[in-house]
Structures are given as structure tokens and as C-alpha cells.
Amino acid sequence: MAEPSRRGGDGSHQADVDRTITELKRRETELEDALQKLRAAASTSRRPLDSKSQVKVTMEIMSKAYRHVADSQPFLPSPGSVLPSLLALRRAHQTVAGSNEYMDSQAASLEQIQRRVKAEEANLRDQLALQDALEKRVQSLRDGMETRREMTQEQLVEERAAELKQQKEDWDKQTSSLLKDLDWFIRHHLGPMLAAEELGGPVVGELMEIEADDLSAGFSTKGKLKKAKASPDEDQRQRRIDEIWGGAQEQQDQGSKRKHEERDEASAASAEMRDLTEQLLNKLQESGGDSSAAYVQLARESAASRFLVRSQVAELHPKDATKLRLVNFGRELDD
């Protein structure tokens, strides 16, 4: 039963559409006929007029047109016409399209405003946190001032001495930790690269991955690493190490107190680097701020000294290239 009813509804709607189309065509024909009559009347009555007469005729035509429009019945669609629905649908479609265009145009502005709101909220949180920290700091200073007012001079001196002692202990711990890290870096990374440069290989930094055992064969005249032999001559290798870095006893005389468990190129270069940095640090501390007294006399130009100069950690004497000192970063580089 529902299917015939739906077909009947579709037929009624189609009939309304047909009647509306017929009505609009009839109205269009009436308007075209009226337009043709006006054109014919205008062509038959056309004659030369002066400016005043032309204005008068124009006013009469406009008056007649307004009176005709006011007296005539407005055009209304017949009952059952789909024209009102079509007009309402077109108006609704125009409204929706305009709303969508406006929403698209405002989307970028909305996103920008949202980002600004988030930034301002973050700034507000930072300001509140800063305000809270400052208030706590001010209160802490006030409490400290009140406490100090109640202390005697001897108590203040003891408190200051305890603070300085604690600071010294903290600095000693940090210094010890940094020296351990430096020693580990020299032994595992920098030492093999320094040894490679001393043996005629690339400068430190150009050959990053190199093992201590690979250095036994040395380098070619072009700076390429030679292929290591299956059973290298250890005596010849030891003599070469002694010629470049000196014997184990000589290094101990220069200040190295470490036990030489294995004497190879990397360990010899590492020991030389540690000894040089230790001498530079001790000399800088002994100089008491006198930069001219912070120089260390170099026995030879080594890869370790060249690396420190290239790294801008140390600098050579301007008139004597055999003297080296650490850069005093707290003062000007040039004295």
C-alpha cells in the first residue's frame, strides 16, 4: 500500500511542477507582448523634442508606470505552485553558501587567535611561577637578615668559613670528576688519534674510528693506514715508540706516575697528553694570575701540543714556539 501512495505523491508533485512551468511561460509571454507594444508606441510617436518637452514626456511616462504598478494586482503564483518552495530553497541555499564562505574566511583568524591565547596562557603561567619564586626568595632573604641580626661577629665569621669550606669541597669534587672524564676521553678516544698523527697519519679529527692495534703497521707516505701484519715485530715497534714518545722511565721522570700495563702507540700518546695537560694546569695555578709565568717549556713539537693550539685551549708564546700555556678565558687573549 505504501508504494502506490508514494507513486501517487510523485505524480501530484510532477503535475504541480508542470502547472508552474506553464504559468511562468504564460506570464513571460504577457510581459513580452507588453514590451513589444511599448516599443511600437515609442517608434510611432518618436519626433524631435526640445529639452523641456523631453523631460516632461519622461516624467509622464514614469508617472503612468508607477500608477499602473500601484493599481495592478501583484503577480502571485497559483495555489499548488512549487514556485514559492523553489524560491525559498534558493534563498536557503544562498544563505548556507554565504555562511560557509564566512566560516572559511574566519577559520584562519580563529586559529591565529587560539594560538595567541595559548601563548598568553603560557606567559601567564611563567609570570606566576616567577612571581612565586621571587616572593619565596624575598621571604628567605628577610628571614636570613633577621637571623643574622641576632648573630654575633664570631658566629658570622664561623658561618662564612663553613660556607667557603663547603664551596671548596664542592669544587674539589667537580674538579676530580672532570679530570676523570678527561682521562677517560684521552685514553679511549683522543690517544689513538694523537698517535695516528704522530705516526704520519691524518690530523686529529679526520680519522675518528681507529683501534690501537691498527697503529702497529703505521701509515704510508700518503697518510693511509697500512695493513697490520699477523705477527708484527714487537721489538721494532717498541723502539719506534721510544724514539717518538721516549721510554717509560723518561715519561715517569716527566711527571707520569701511572703504571704502564701495556706499552703501545695509543697508550704512549695518551700518557704524553695527560702529562702535558697536568703540567699546564699546575703552571697556570702556580703563576698566580701572571700570564707570562704560566708557560710550559716543550721538549718537542708534539701532536698533543698542536691539538691544544688548534682547539684554542692553549696558545704558544708569541716569540718562542717552544713555550705553551693554557688560555686564560677570564682575561684577554693577547697580553
C-alpha positions as CSV (number, residue, x, y, z in Angstrom):
1,M,0.0,0.0,0.0
2,A,2.9,2.4,0.7
3,E,4.3,2.0,-2.9
4,P,1.1,3.2,-4.7
5,S,0.8,6.1,-2.3
6,R,4.4,7.2,-3.0
7,R,3.8,7.0,-6.7
8,G,0.6,9.0,-6.3
9,G,2.5,11.6,-4.4
10,D,5.2,11.8,-7.1
11,G,2.5,12.2,-9.8
12,S,0.9,15.1,-7.9
13,H,4.2,16.9,-7.4
14,Q,5.0,16.5,-11.1
15,A,1.6,17.9,-12.0
16,D,2.3,20.9,-9.8
17,V,5.7,21.5,-11.5
18,D,4.1,21.3,-14.9
19,R,1.4,23.8,-14.0
20,T,4.0,26.2,-12.5
21,I,6.1,26.0,-15.7
22,T,3.0,26.7,-17.9
23,E,2.1,29.6,-15.7
24,L,5.6,31.1,-15.8
25,K,5.7,30.7,-19.6
26,R,2.3,32.4,-19.9
27,R,3.5,35.3,-17.7
28,E,6.6,35.5,-19.8
29,T,4.5,35.8,-23.0
30,E,2.4,38.5,-21.5
31,L,5.4,40.6,-20.5
32,E,7.0,40.1,-23.9
33,D,3.7,41.3,-25.6
34,A,3.5,44.3,-23.4
35,L,7.2,45.1,-24.1
36,Q,6.5,44.9,-27.9
37,K,3.5,47.2,-27.6
38,L,5.6,49.8,-25.7
39,R,8.4,49.6,-28.4
40,A,5.8,50.0,-31.2
41,A,4.2,53.0,-29.4
42,A,7.6,54.6,-28.9
43,S,8.6,54.2,-32.5
44,T,5.3,55.7,-33.9
45,S,5.3,58.7,-31.5
46,R,9.0,59.5,-31.9
47,R,9.6,63.1,-33.0
48,P,12.2,65.8,-32.2
49,L,11.6,67.4,-28.8
50,D,13.3,70.2,-27.0
51,S,14.9,69.5,-23.6
52,K,11.9,70.8,-21.6
53,S,9.4,68.7,-23.6
54,Q,11.6,65.7,-23.3
55,V,11.8,66.0,-19.5
56,K,8.0,66.4,-19.4
57,V,7.4,63.4,-21.5
58,T,9.8,61.3,-19.4
59,M,8.0,62.4,-16.2
60,E,4.6,61.5,-17.7
61,I,5.8,58.0,-18.7
62,M,7.3,57.4,-15.2
63,S,4.1,58.6,-13.5
64,K,1.9,56.4,-15.7
65,A,4.2,53.4,-15.0
66,Y,4.1,53.9,-11.2
67,R,0.3,54.4,-11.2
68,H,-0.1,51.2,-13.3
69,V,2.1,49.2,-10.9
70,A,0.2,50.6,-7.9
71,D,-3.3,49.9,-9.4
72,S,-2.5,46.4,-10.8
73,Q,-2.7,43.3,-8.8
74,P,0.7,41.8,-7.9
75,F,1.8,38.6,-9.6
76,L,1.2,35.7,-7.3
77,P,1.6,32.0,-8.1
78,S,-1.5,29.9,-8.3
79,P,-2.4,27.6,-5.4
80,G,-0.3,24.4,-5.5
81,S,2.5,26.0,-7.4
82,V,6.0,24.9,-6.4
83,L,7.5,28.4,-7.2
84,P,7.4,29.5,-3.5
85,S,9.2,26.4,-2.5
86,L,11.8,26.9,-5.2
87,L,12.3,30.5,-4.2
88,A,12.6,29.5,-0.5
89,L,15.0,26.7,-1.4
90,R,17.2,29.1,-3.5
91,R,17.2,31.6,-0.7
92,A,18.2,28.9,1.8
93,H,20.9,27.7,-0.5
94,Q,22.3,31.2,-0.8
95,T,22.3,31.7,2.9
96,V,24.1,28.4,3.6
97,A,26.7,29.1,0.9
98,G,27.3,32.6,2.3
99,S,27.6,31.2,5.8
100,N,30.1,28.6,4.7
101,E,32.2,31.2,2.9
102,Y,32.2,33.4,6.0
103,M,33.2,30.4,8.2
104,D,36.1,29.6,5.8
105,S,37.3,33.2,5.8
106,Q,37.2,33.3,9.6
107,A,38.9,30.0,10.2
108,A,42.4,31.4,9.8
109,S,41.6,34.3,12.1
110,L,40.2,31.9,14.7
111,E,43.3,29.7,14.5
112,Q,45.6,32.7,15.0
113,I,43.5,33.9,18.0
114,Q,43.7,30.4,19.5
115,R,47.5,30.3,19.2
116,R,47.7,33.7,20.7
117,V,45.5,32.7,23.6
118,K,47.7,29.6,24.2
119,A,50.9,31.8,24.1
120,E,49.4,34.3,26.5
121,E,48.3,31.5,28.9
122,A,51.9,30.1,28.8
123,N,53.3,33.6,29.5
124,L,50.9,34.0,32.4
125,R,52.0,30.7,33.9
126,D,55.6,31.7,33.6
127,Q,54.9,35.1,35.2
128,L,53.0,33.4,38.1
129,A,55.8,30.9,38.6
130,L,58.4,33.8,38.6
131,Q,56.4,35.8,41.0
132,D,56.1,32.9,43.4
133,A,59.8,32.2,43.2
134,L,60.6,35.9,43.8
135,E,58.3,36.0,46.8
136,K,59.9,33.0,48.3
137,R,63.3,34.4,47.7
138,V,62.4,37.7,49.3
139,Q,60.9,35.9,52.3
140,S,64.1,33.8,52.5
141,L,66.3,36.9,52.5
142,R,64.2,38.6,55.1
143,D,64.4,35.5,57.3
144,G,68.2,35.4,56.8
145,M,68.6,39.1,57.7
146,E,66.6,38.6,60.9
147,T,68.7,35.6,61.8
148,R,71.9,37.5,61.1
149,R,70.9,40.4,63.2
150,E,70.7,38.0,66.2
151,M,74.2,36.5,65.5
152,T,77.4,37.8,66.9
153,Q,80.5,38.7,64.9
154,E,82.2,35.5,65.8
155,Q,79.2,33.5,64.7
156,L,79.1,35.3,61.3
157,V,82.8,34.6,60.8
158,E,82.3,30.9,61.6
159,E,79.3,30.7,59.2
160,R,81.2,32.3,56.4
161,A,84.2,30.0,57.0
162,A,81.8,27.0,56.8
163,E,80.3,28.2,53.6
164,L,83.8,28.7,52.0
165,K,84.8,25.2,53.2
166,Q,81.7,23.7,51.7
167,Q,82.3,25.5,48.4
168,K,85.9,24.3,48.3
169,E,84.7,20.7,48.8
170,D,82.2,21.0,46.1
171,W,84.8,22.5,43.7
172,D,87.2,19.7,44.5
173,K,84.6,17.1,43.8
174,Q,83.7,18.7,40.5
175,T,87.3,19.0,39.5
176,S,88.0,15.4,40.4
177,S,85.0,14.3,38.3
178,L,86.1,16.4,35.3
179,L,89.6,15.1,35.5
180,K,88.3,11.5,35.5
181,D,86.2,12.3,32.5
182,L,89.1,13.9,30.7
183,D,91.4,10.9,31.4
184,W,88.7,8.5,30.1
185,F,88.3,10.6,26.9
186,I,92.1,10.8,26.3
187,R,92.6,7.0,26.9
188,H,89.7,5.8,24.8
189,H,89.3,8.4,22.0
190,L,91.9,11.1,21.8
191,G,95.0,8.9,22.4
192,P,94.7,6.7,19.3
193,M,94.1,9.8,17.1
194,L,97.1,11.6,18.6
195,A,99.2,8.5,17.9
196,A,98.0,8.3,14.3
197,E,99.1,11.9,13.7
198,E,102.5,11.3,15.3
199,L,103.0,8.3,13.0
200,G,102.3,10.3,9.9
201,G,98.6,9.8,9.6
202,P,95.8,12.3,9.4
203,V,95.5,15.1,12.0
204,V,93.3,14.6,15.0
205,G,89.6,14.6,14.0
206,E,90.0,13.4,10.4
207,L,90.1,9.7,11.4
208,M,87.6,9.2,14.1
209,E,87.3,5.4,14.3
210,I,90.7,3.8,14.9
211,E,91.8,1.0,17.1
212,A,95.1,0.9,19.0
213,D,96.1,-2.4,17.3
214,D,95.7,-0.9,13.9
215,L,98.6,1.6,14.6
216,S,101.3,-1.1,14.8
217,A,101.8,-1.1,11.0
218,G,102.0,2.7,10.8
219,F,101.0,4.9,7.8
220,S,102.2,5.3,4.2
221,T,103.7,8.4,2.8
222,K,100.3,9.5,1.6
223,G,98.8,9.2,5.1
224,K,97.0,6.0,4.5
225,L,96.8,3.3,7.2
226,K,99.0,0.3,6.3
227,K,97.6,-3.2,6.7
228,A,98.7,-4.7,10.0
229,K,100.8,-7.9,9.9
230,A,99.7,-11.1,11.5
231,S,102.7,-11.2,13.8
232,P,104.4,-7.7,14.0
233,D,107.9,-7.3,15.3
234,E,107.3,-6.1,18.8
235,D,110.9,-5.1,19.4
236,Q,110.9,-2.8,16.4
237,R,107.6,-1.5,17.4
238,Q,108.9,-0.7,20.9
239,R,112.0,1.1,19.5
240,R,109.7,3.3,17.4
241,I,107.6,4.1,20.4
242,D,110.7,5.0,22.4
243,E,112.0,7.2,19.6
244,I,108.8,9.2,19.3
245,W,107.5,9.4,22.9
246,G,110.6,8.4,24.9
247,G,111.0,5.4,27.2
248,A,108.7,4.5,30.1
249,Q,111.2,5.7,32.6
250,E,111.6,9.0,30.8
251,Q,107.8,9.6,30.9
252,Q,107.8,8.9,34.6
253,D,110.6,11.4,35.1
254,Q,108.4,14.0,33.3
255,G,105.6,13.5,35.8
256,S,103.7,10.5,34.7
257,K,103.0,8.3,37.9
258,R,100.7,5.8,36.2
259,K,101.6,2.2,35.8
260,H,102.4,1.1,32.3
261,E,100.5,-2.1,31.9
262,E,100.8,-2.2,28.1
263,R,103.2,-0.1,26.1
264,D,101.7,0.7,22.7
265,E,101.3,3.8,20.5
266,A,97.9,4.8,21.8
267,S,98.9,4.5,25.5
268,A,102.1,6.4,24.9
269,A,100.3,9.3,23.2
270,S,97.6,9.3,25.9
271,A,100.3,9.4,28.6
272,E,102.0,12.3,26.8
273,M,98.7,14.2,26.6
274,R,97.9,13.7,30.3
275,D,101.4,14.8,31.3
276,L,101.2,17.9,29.2
277,T,97.7,19.0,30.5
278,E,98.8,18.3,34.0
279,Q,101.9,20.5,33.6
280,L,99.8,23.3,32.0
281,L,97.3,23.2,34.8
282,N,99.9,23.2,37.5
283,K,101.8,26.0,35.9
284,L,98.7,28.1,35.5
285,Q,97.9,27.6,39.2
286,E,101.4,28.4,40.3
287,S,101.5,31.6,38.1
288,G,99.1,33.3,40.5
289,G,97.4,35.3,37.6
290,D,100.7,36.3,36.0
291,S,100.2,35.1,32.4
292,S,103.8,35.5,31.5
293,A,104.7,32.9,34.2
294,A,102.2,30.3,33.0
295,Y,104.2,29.0,30.1
296,V,105.5,25.4,30.0
297,Q,108.7,24.6,28.1
298,L,108.1,22.0,25.4
299,A,110.7,19.3,24.8
300,R,109.4,18.9,21.2
301,E,106.5,19.9,19.0
302,S,104.1,17.0,19.5
303,A,100.6,16.2,18.2
304,A,99.3,16.8,21.7
305,S,100.6,20.4,21.7
306,R,99.3,21.0,18.2
307,F,95.9,19.7,19.1
308,L,95.6,22.0,22.1
309,V,96.6,25.0,20.0
310,R,94.1,24.1,17.2
311,S,91.4,23.7,19.8
312,Q,92.2,27.2,21.2
313,V,92.6,25.7,24.6
314,A,96.3,26.6,24.7
315,E,98.5,29.2,22.9
316,L,102.2,29.4,22.0
317,H,104.5,32.2,23.2
318,P,104.4,35.0,20.5
319,K,108.3,34.9,20.3
320,D,109.2,31.4,21.4
321,A,107.3,28.5,19.8
322,T,108.7,26.0,22.4
323,K,106.6,27.6,25.2
324,L,103.0,26.8,25.7
325,R,100.4,28.0,28.2
326,L,96.6,27.5,28.7
327,V,94.3,30.2,27.5
328,N,93.1,32.3,30.4
329,F,89.5,32.6,29.5
330,G,88.9,35.1,32.2
331,R,91.1,37.7,30.5
332,E,92.0,39.0,27.1
333,L,93.8,36.5,24.8
334,D,96.6,39.0,24.0
335,D,98.5,40.4,26.9
